[in-house]
Structure formats: C-alpha cells, structure tokens
Amino acid sequence: MSGAGRATAAKPASTTAEVLAAAATGYTYSEVRSAIVEGRYPPGQRLIEQRLAEELGISRTPVREALRMLEAEGLVVSERNRGAVVRPVSATEVADLYGLRIRLESYAVEIATERATEAELGELVAAADAFGEVRRTVDTDAVEGVRLLHEANRHLHDGVLAAARHHRLTAMLARTVDIPLVFQAFRTFGPAEIERSDTFHHLVVEAMCRRDAARASALMAEHIAQGRDAVLDALTVA
C-alpha cells in the first residue's frame, strides 16, 4: 500500500506541471495573437522566440508552442533563414480574401434569413443595437475603443452565422475571415465609415426580419466590401 500511495502522490505533481505549461502556452498565444491582430506586430515582422520570452517573462518553450498554434491559424508563417514572421499580406491577397468572404457571408445571411427563429432575429436586433451603442459611447481613436467595436461587430456576424445552421459554411468562413484585416479596417475607419457600418447592420437585420433573403444578402455583400476598400486604401497609402 505504501508503494501505491507514493505512485498516487506523484500524479498530482505531473498534472500540475502540465496545467502550468498549458496555461503558459495559452497566455503566450493570447498575448502574441492580440499584438498581431491589433497591428503592434505588423505583417512581415520577425517573431524571435528569445525576445518574446523576455518580453513576456516566460521560457522559450511556451513561445515555441504558441507560434506553432498561430502558424496553424494562418497568422504566422515560417520563412527560410528568418524563422517565424507575421504573415505578410498583399493587395491581391486582400482582394481575394474579401472576395471569397463576400460570397460566403452573403450566402450565410441568405440562409439565416430563411432559417432564423424569431428569438434569433431578436438577438440580432439586439446585437445591431449594441454595435450602435458602442459606436456612440467609446473613443474609436483609441485601441480599446476599436477592440470594443471589433467585438460588437463580431458578435453580430457570428449571430448571423449561428442562425444559418450550416456547419460546413461556418468552417469555411473561419478559414476565410482574416481577423487582423477586420481589425485594421476598423482602425482606418473615421466616424462616417463607422456610422455607415452601423447603418448596414440595421439594414441587414431589418431585411432578415422581413424574411427578404435577397435584400439581406445584397446588403451584407456591400457592407463587407466597405471593409475591403478601407484595407486596400490603407495598403496603398503605406
């Protein structure tokens, strides 16, 4: 029994070490991902393990694991003789990604208009109103304000996708919607562009509530094209 007791006592130590390692990797992933999404680590910047470990006050192992996760997500690429870098993006790639997103998400809202329950439509109305409230009350020139705006926008678009109940389409959009580009679009928007996004959200949801799938689809396509144009304009200036 003594031997069995010792074996049992050793297990929590191993489990604790695994939990701590997973927590360190999760923390590193979250911090680096946020820096990429918000543009603090711009496209093309090298992500040096030792430097990141020093900045975050952790060992290199969770940094290495976090970079692998970010590479799998498509935010980081490995380049020969450079190691991990934030994935560069060209004007052609932006146009291609947004072109695909327009087609997929306009189709998603078309399906959602037909399938959404009354409760789901009510939630989408609330999500559109919430975006408008954020727009009116936060400082959209500050990073924290853009974060809140970005989160409110994502909540509405995710709600549309949930109402469509199309798992394959959801998976395709997850690989197509480039989160850093969406965040960048909001950072380049002025008050007029943000107000226009707010208007489009309400128009899309209103068309859904009227069960007008074709109109909802066309409005969603134009809404996403607005973000595409903002990102392309920013690339041209850069």
N, C-alpha and C positions, 0 to 999 in steps of 0.2 A: 504493500500500500504506500510505503514511503516513496518508492520509485515512481509509482503512478502519480503521487501528489506533486513530485518535483516536475514531471512532464507537463502536468496541468498548469503549474505555476509559470512555466516558461512560455506558454502560449500567449498570455496577455501582453508580454513584452514584445513579442514578434508582431502581434496585431497592432499594438500602439505605434511601433516603428512604421508599419505600413500606412496607418492612418495619418501620421505626421508627414510622411513622404507624399502621400496623395494630396494632403492639404497644401503643402509647399508647392507642388506642381500646379494645383488649381489656382492658387494665389498668383503664381508667376504667369500662368496663362491669361488670367483675367487682367492683370496689370499691363502686360505687353499687348494684348488684344485691344484694350482700351486706347493705348497710345497709338496703335496703328489706325484704328477706326477714326480717332479724333485728329489724326494728322500730325501728332507730335513725333512719330516716327514716319517720315514721308516715304513715298514709293522710291525704291532704289537704295534706301539706307541699309547699311550692313548691321546685322544684329549679332554682335560679338558676345559669346557666352560669358567670358570673364567680366566684361564691362557690365553686362546686365546683372550678373550675380552680385557685383559690388554695389550697383545702384539699388538693388532690392534687398541687400543684406542677407543673401542666402547662398547655398553652394551651387556649383555648376550643374549638378545632376537634375534638379527640377527645371532649370532653364533649358537644358537639352531636351527634356521630355515635353516641355511646353512648346518649344519651337517645332517639334515633330507634330504636335497637335495642330498648331497654326498652319503648318505646311499642308497637312491633310485637309484643312478647312479652305485652303487656297489663298490665305493671306500672306504667306511666306513662301519663298522659293529658295532652293539651294543652287548656287552658282559656282562653277569651277573656279578655284583659286580665291574665291571670296567668301564662301560659306553661306550662311543664311542671310537673306536680304528681304526687305519688304517688297512684295510683288510690284514691279513697275506696271504702269498702265498707259496704253497709247490711246490716241483719239479714236483709232479704228476699233480697238477693243471696247472702249466705252460705248461707241455706236452699236457694236454687235451685241453687247450685254443688254443694253437698254432696248434694242430692237426685239430681242428674244423675250425680255421681261414684259414689254408692252403686249405682245401676243399672248403670253401665258396668263398674265394677270387680268387682261380684258376678258379672256375666256373664263377665268375663275369667277369674275364678278357676274358674268352672264349666267353661269351655272348656279351661283349663290342666289341670284335673284329668283330663280325658279325653285330652289330647294330650301331657302331660309325659312325658319319658323317665325311666327310673329314675335316671339321672345328674342330671337336672334336679331331681327330687324330693330327691335327696341334697343338692344345692346349697341348696335351700330350707330343708331341715332345718338346715343349717349357718348359713344367714342368720338363721333364728329364734333359734338358739343364740347367735349373735354379738350380736343385739339384747339378749338377756338378759344377756350378759356386760357389755355397755356399761352397761346399767341398774344392774348391781350394783357397778360399779367406778368410775364417773365421778360428779362432782358435778353433778347435774342442775339445781342452782340457779344455776350459772354458765353464761354464754353458750357457752363452749367445750364444756361438757358437753352442752348442748342441741344444739349443732352435731353432735357425735358421735352422739347419739341419733337426730337427724333423718336423718343419713346412713345409719345402720344400718337405720332404718325404710324409707328409700327403696330401699335395696339389696334388701330382701325384696319390696317391692311391684313393683319393676322386674323381679325374677326371676319373679314370677307372670305378669306381662305378657309377658315373653320366652317363657315356656313355652306361652302361649296361641297364639303364632304367628299373630296376627291384625293385620295392618298397619293397616287402617282403624280398628280399635278403639284401637290404640296412638296413632294420630294424634288421635283424638277425646279420649282421656284426657289427652294432652299439653296440649290446649286447656282442659281441664276442671279438672285438679288445680291448685289455687291454692297455690303453694309458700309464700308468706308466711302464708297461713292455716294450713297444716300446721305450720309452724314456731311460729306463735303458739299453736296448740293444745298443743304440747309445752311451751312456756314456762308455760302456765297449769296444766298437769298437776302434781299432787302425787305423792308416791311410790305411793299406792294406784292412781291412774289409770295411771301408767307401768307398774306391775306388771300391771294388767289388760290393757294393750296387749300386754305380753309374753305373757300367757296366751292372748290371742286369736290372736297369731301362731302359737303352737304348736298351738292347736286347729285353725286353718285348715289348716296344713301337715299335721297328722295326718289330717284328713279327706281331703286330697288324696292322701296316701299310701295311704289305704284305697279310693281312687277313688270317694269319696262326693261327687259334684259338688253335689248339692242342699244337703248339710250345709255344705260349704265355702263355697258361695255365701251361705247364710244367716248364717254366722259372719262373713264379710267385711263384709256389709251392717251388722251390728251393731257391728263394730269401727270402721268409718268413721263411723257415727252417733255414736259416743263422741266422736270429734274434733269433729264438728259441734256437739254440745251444749256442749263446752268453749269453743269460739269464740263461740257465741251467748251463753253465760253471761258471758263477758268483755266483750262488747259491751254487755250490759245493765248491768253494773257501771259501765262507762265512761260 
